[in-house]
Amino acid sequence: MAATDIVIGGDNGQPVVQLAAMSNRHGLVAGATGTGKTVTLQVLAEGFSRMGVPVFAADVKGDLSGIAAPGKPNPETDRRLKLIPRDGYQQRGCPVAFWDVYGLSGHPIRTTVSDVGPLLLANLLELNDTQSGVLYAAFRIADEQGLLLLDLKDLKALLAWMVDQGASLRTTYGNITAASVGAIQRGLMVLEEQGAEKFFGEPALSLGDLMQTDFSGNGVVSILDATQLVQKAPRVYAALLLWMLSELFEHLPEAGDLDRPKLVLFFDEAHLLFDGAPKPLLDKIEQVVRLIRSKGVGVYFVTQSPLDVPESVLGQLGLKVQHALRAFTPKDRTVIKSVAQGFRAKPGLNVEAAVTELGTGEALVSTLDAKGAPQPVSRTLIVPPEGRIGPIDATERAERIARSPFRGKYDAAVDRESAYELLKARADRAKATPAPEQAPAGTATAASQARPAHQRQTATEAFVSSAARAIGSSLGRQLIRGVLGSLLKK
C-alpha cells in the first residue's frame, strides 16, 4: 500500500484500501437514507485531498461542509480506530471552496447558454422531438450569425426573431412554428420562476478553479451547496453536473496512466442525471464516463440504489461501496439480489443476506487491485473521517468564503453585448429606416438609370461575394459543439 492510497475501512483487522492509481476508474457509493453514505463520501474526499487531488462534491443534504473543520474526539471514533489499522490519523480539516448557483452559500456558478448546448438544454426543458429540432436550429442560427447566447434573455430574443423571420428561414432550417417556439418559451419561463436564470450568464466558471491545491499540496475540496437547487430545480442540478463533465472531457488533454487522478467528482442524488433523459443523451453520458478516465478524472456516483445508475454506466465503475438496503417489498428483494450479483464473491460471506444486516457505518466494499481486476467483496467497517461530521455553521462558512482566493471573481454578474442587444439594435434600425418607394411598373429607379452597368453582378463581383461567404462560413465553423453539445472554442 502506497502512502497516498486511501484506507476506506477495515475487515477483521485488515485494511480495505482504494489504490490511488485505480481512482480514475470511477466508483459508486449506494445505500438507504441514514446508513452512512455521506461519511463514506467524506472519507474518500479527504483521502483524495491528502494525496493532492482536487475534489468537486455536490452537497445535496447540506452536511458535507464539516470537511472544512477538524473533527471532535468521541468514543465511537476511538472504538473504530482500534479496530481499523490506520497510520497518520489526525483530526483536521481540508482546504475548501464553497459554491452555490444562487450565490447565497458560496461563490456563484454560471455558464452560458451556448456552452450548455442544445442537447442538455432540450432535456432541461423537457422538449419533444419537434421542439428540440427548433432549439437546434436556434443554436445553428446563432453560431452562423455570430449571435452570442449568454443568458436566457438572449435565447428568448433569438426565438422571437426566428418567429418573425420564419418564412425566410424555412428553406434553410425547416418549418419554425410559433407553437414550437411558444413551448420553448414557456419552458424558459418555468426555469426563471425556479431561479435558474442565475445559472446562465457571465462570468462563466473557469473549470481550472476547481482543480486547485493549497500551499501544503493538499487538493482543494470544492463543495457545491445544492440543497436549494435540488428542491427548486432538480433538472438544472443535473444539467450543471453533466455540463461540467462534458467541459472536462472536451478540454482536458489525454493523461495516460497516472499514479493518481487529476480531479475527482462526487455526484450526489445521481439518479437525477439519468431520470427522464432520452436515449441519445444517455448514450452520450455513457460515452463520456467511459472515456473521461483517460483524461485523469474520476467520477463517483452517490445514490440510494445501484439501479438508479444505468447498467451501461454501472459496469464501468471500479470502486463499489454498498451500505445497507432494506427488504420491505418484492422490488426491494429484486434490488438486493441484483446488488449481490454485482460483487465478486468472497468465501464465507453471504452478500445477499449481509446487505440487509449492515449497521450504520458498515458497507460491502469492492475495490480494484493493481492490475485493475475487482477484488472479492469485504464487509467493511468504515474508518472515521478526520474532519467534522455534520455541517459547519453560517459564521464559519462566511469566514472561509471571505478568505477564498475566488472572492470577487464571480460575485457580480456581467451583461456584455450579445444576441439580445444585437437583435434589439437590428429592430431599432429597421424602425428608423423608411421603406423605399415602389417605382411604377416598367420604369427604372434613379439609381438604376445612373448605373445601368451594375444592374447585375459582374463575374468579379460574384467571385468576391462568393469568397466572402466562404470566409464567413469558415469562421462560423470554428464554433464546434462537443459530445454533449457544449461549445468548443477553436
N, C-alpha and C positions, 0 to 999 in steps of 0.2 A: 504494500500500500504506500503510495507516494504521500508526501506531506500535504499536497493540495487536494487529495481525494476527500470526499465528504462522508463522514460516518453518519448514516441515517438513523441507526439504532443498533440493537443487539438481539441475538437469538441464542439463548442458552450460553451466554458468556462470550459468544463470537461476534465480532463487529460485522454489520451489514453495510457495505460500502458502495457508494456511487463513484466510479472512476472518472476523473476529470477528463480523460481522453475520449470517453464514451458519452460525454454530456451533451454533445450536439446531435445525438441520436433521438432526442425528444423524450417525452415522458407523459405520464398520466397520474394524477392524484384523485382518487374517487372514494366516495363513501357517503353514508347518510348524514343528515344535518346533526351536528354536535358530536361527531366521532373523532375529531382531531385533524381535519384536513388543513385548517389554517396554520396550526402549529407545525405540521409537516412541511407546508409551503415555506414557513418562516425558517425552519432548519435548513432547507435546501437553499433558500435565498441567501442566508448568512454564509453558508459554505461557499457558494459561488463568489460572494463579495470578498471573503477572506483570501480566495485564490486569485483575486484581481480581475474577476469577470464582472462587468456591469450587468445589472438586472433591471428589467421592467416588469412590474407586477400590478395587475388590476385588482384593486381592493374593493370588492363589492359589498362586504358587510361592515367595513369601516374599522376592523380590528387588527389590521396589519401594521399600523403606524408605530406600534410599540417596538418594532425592529430598530427604530432610531435611538432607543434609550436602553441603558443597561437593565438586565433582569434583576429580580429581587430574590434573595435566598428564601427557600421554603422547603419543608420536609419532603415533598414529592420529588423536587429536583435532586435532593441529596440521595433519595432512595434509588432513583433511576441511574444516577452516575455511579453508584456502587454496583449496579447490575450490568452496565454497558461500558466496555473498555473505551475510554475516550481521553486522548492526550491533549493537553493545552487548553482545556475548557476554562473559560473565564467569562464572567457576566459583563457584557459590554454591548454598546450599540453599533450600528453600521452607519456609514455616511449615506444620507437620504436626501432626495429631492422630491418635493411634493408637486403634483399636477392635478388639475381639475378643469374639465371642459367649461364649467360655468365660472371659473376664476374665483371661487369662494374659499376653497380649502387648499389651494395650491396655484401654481402658475397656469395660466390658460393654455390649453392645447387647441391649435387651429390648423386647418389645412384648407386648400382652395377647392372649389367645385371641380375645376379642371383636373386637379391631381387625384381626386376621388374617382373620377371617370364614370362613364355611363353604366357599366356593368354593376358596380356596387351601388350606384345611386338608384338604378331601376329596382334593385332588390330592396333598398331602403324605403322607396316609395310604394312598394308592392304593386308594380305596374304589370299589366298583361303584355302579351307579345306585341300587339299593335302599338300600344303606348310606349313600350320600350323602343320600338323602331323609330318613333318620332323623337324620343330622347337621344338616341344615337345620331339621328340626323342633326339635332341641335348642336351636339358636340362637334360633328363634322363641319357644319357651317361656321361655328365659332373658330375652329382651327384654321379653316381656309381663308376666313376674312380677318384674321388677326384680332378677334374679339376675346379678351381675357375674361374667363368666367371665374371670378374670385369668390364672390359671395352669392347668397340666394337671390338678391335683387338683380344681379347680373343675369342669372338664368331666367328669372321671370321676365325681364325686359326682352331678352332674346326670344323667348317663347311668344310673347305678344307681337313682336316684329315678324316672326315666322307666320303667324296667322294673317297679318296684314299683307304679307308678300306671298301668300300660299300659291297663287296662280303662277307666278314667275318661278317659284321653287319646285313646282310639281314635276317638271320634266327631268330635273336632276336628282331630286331627293324623294320622289314619290308623293303620294297624297298626304298632306298635312292638314288634318281636320281640326276644326275648333273643338270638337268633342274630346279628341285625344289630348290636345293641349290643355283643355279645361281640367281633365282628370289629373294631369301632372301638376297643374297649378294648385288644385285642391290638396294634393299630397304635400306640396310645399307649404301650404298654409298650416297643415297639421304639424309639420316639423317646427314651424315658427312658434306655434302655440306651446310646443314642448320645450321651447328654449333652445332648439337645436341650431338656430342660426348663429349661435356663439361659436359653434364648431367650424363654420365656414368663413374664411376670411384670412387676413394677414395681420401681423407677421405669422407665417406658417412655421410650424415646428421644424426645427432642424434635427434630424434623427441623430446627428453626431452628438447632440446634447444629452442623449440617452445612453451614450457609450463613454462615460467618463470614469476616471479613477481619482481618488484623493491623493494627498501628498504622501501617504504611507503605502500607496499602491493598492488599497482596497477598492473594489468596484463599487461605484455609487449605485444604490438601490433607488430607482425611480418608481414612486408609488402613485398610481392614478386613483384618486378618490372617485369611485364610480357609484357611490351609494345612491345619489340622486339620479344620476344618468340612467342606471338600470331601471329605476322605478318610473321615471318620466318618459324615457326614450330608449328602450332596450335595443331597437334596431340601429340607432345611432351608435350605441356602445359596440355592437357587433361590427358595424361599418368602420369605426375607428380602429379596432384591432386588426381587421382584415386589410385596411389601407396601410397600416403600419407594417404588417407582414409583407405586403406587396412592395412597398417602397424599399424595405431592406433587401428583399430578393432582387429587385431591379438594379439597385445602386451599389451594393457591396461587391467587391471583387471576389473571385474564387480564392478559397483559402487552403484547400487541400487538407491533409491530416494534421491537425493541431494537437498540442498537448492539453489544451483547454479551449472552451468556446470563446468567441469574441464578445458575445452577448447572449443572455438567456431571457426568454419571455415567459411569464406566467399569465395564462388567460383563465380567470375565474368565470364561473357560470358559462362553461364552454358550449353548452347546448344552444345558447343564443346565437352562436356563429353559424349554426347549421339548420336551426329550425326554420322551415319555410323557404329555405334557399333553393332556387331552381337548379336542375341538374348541371347546366353549363357552369354555374358558379361553384357548385360542389366539386366539379371536375377540376376547376382552376385552383381551388383551395388545396385539394389533394396533390396537385402538381407542385404547388409552391412548398407545401410541407415536405414533400419528398426531396425537393432539390435545394431547399434553403440551408440544409445542414452542410452542404459543400461550401457555403459562404461563412461557416463558423458560427451559425446561430442555432441555439437550441430552443425548442418550443415545448412548453409544459402545460397541458390542459388540466383544469381543476373542475370537477363536476360531481354530481351525486351518483350517477350510474355510468359505467363504461359504455352502455348502449346509447348514451347521449352523443357519442362521437361516432361518425360513420365508420363502418368496418374497414374501408379502404384507407382511412387515416389511422385507425386503431392499430392496424397491422404494422405501421411504421414506427411505433413508439417503443423505445428501448427500455426505459425505466417504468415500472408499474407499481404503484403503491395503492393498495386496496384496503380502505378502512371498512368498518362493519357495515353490513347490509341487513335489513330486516325481512323476514319471510312471512309477511302477513297475508299475501294473496297469491293465487296461481301465477300471476305475472311476475311477482317478486321472486318466486322459486325458479322461474324460467331465467331471469336475470342472473341469479346466483349460480345456476348450472352453467350458463354461458361464461361467467367470470372464472369459474373453476377450470373450464376447458382452455382458457386463455393463458394459464400458467404452466410452466414446466414442472411436472410432479416431483415431489420430494418424498422419499420412502418414509412411511410412518406418519405422514401428515394428510389428513382428510380435508382437502381445501374447501369442499362444498359445505362441510359442517363447520369448519373453522371460521369462515367468513361471517357466519351468523353469531359466533360466540365471542368475537373480538371485543375487548373493552376499549374505553376511551383512551386514545394514545397508543393503541396497538394497531398493527396493519400487516397484511400479507404483502411482502416486497419481493420483486424480481428485478435484478439488475443484469447488465451485460458484463461478460468477462473481457479480458484484454484483447481477445480476438473478435469481439462483437457478438458472441453467442449468448443466448439467455441462460442464466444460472437457475438452478432449482429454487422454487419459491421458499421464502423463510417467513415464519411467524415472528414478527419483529416488534420489540418494544421501542418506540421512537425516542430518540435522545432529546433532552430538554433544550430549547433554544437558549442562546446567550443573551438575546435581547428580551425586552419586557413582553410578557404575554398579555395581549389586550392593547387598546389604543392609548396613545398619549393624549393629554388634554389640549384644549384650544390654545392655551397660552404657550405651551411647549411647541406646538405646531407653528404658531405665529413667529416664535423666536427663530426657528430653523428656516422658515421661509424668508425672514428678514436677512439672514446671513447667507442666503443662497447665491451662488455665482450667476444665476439666471434672473435675479431680481432686476426689474425694469426692462428686460429684453422683450418680454411678451405681454406685459401688463396692459398696454394701451393698443387698441385695435387701430389699424391703418387702412384708410379707404382711398387707394390711388385710382387713377383713371383706368376704367375697364369697360366691359360691354355696356353697362347701364349708362355711363356718361357718354360713350361714343354714339350709341343709338339715339340718345336724347339729343345730342348735337346734330345728328343727321336729320331728325324730325324737325328741330328748330330751323335748320337751313331750308328744309323743304317748305315750311310755312312762310318763310321770309322771301322766297324766290317766287315771283309771279309766274303764272303759267304762260307759255308762249302763245301768241295769237295764231289761229289757224288761217293759212292763206287760202283764198278761193281755189277751187279745183282748176287745174290747167295753168296756174300762174306760178312763177318762181319767186322765192324769197329774195330779199336784198342780198343776203349772204351768198346765196347760190348764184345770183346774177354777177356778183363781184368776183366770185372764184369758181367759174364753171369747170375749171380743170380739176377741182378737188371734190366733185360730187361722188366719186368712187375712190377707194384706196388704191394707190399705186402699188406695184409689186414690192417696192422698197418699204413702203409704209406697212404693208401686210406682213412682211418679214419681221420688221422691228416690233410690231404688235405681238406677233406670234412668239418672238424671242422673249419679250417682256412677260407674256403669260407663262412661258416655260420657266423663266427665272422665279416668278412668283409661286408657281406650283412647287418648284424645287425647294424654295424656302418653307412653304407650307408643310412639305413632307418632313421637315426637321422636327415637327411635333408628332412624336410617335407614342402610341399608347401601349403600355406593357401588358403583362399576362392577366392582371386583374383590372385593366382599364385605366390605371393611373398614368400620368404623363411623364414621358422620358424626355428631358430637355437636352437634345443632342445638337 
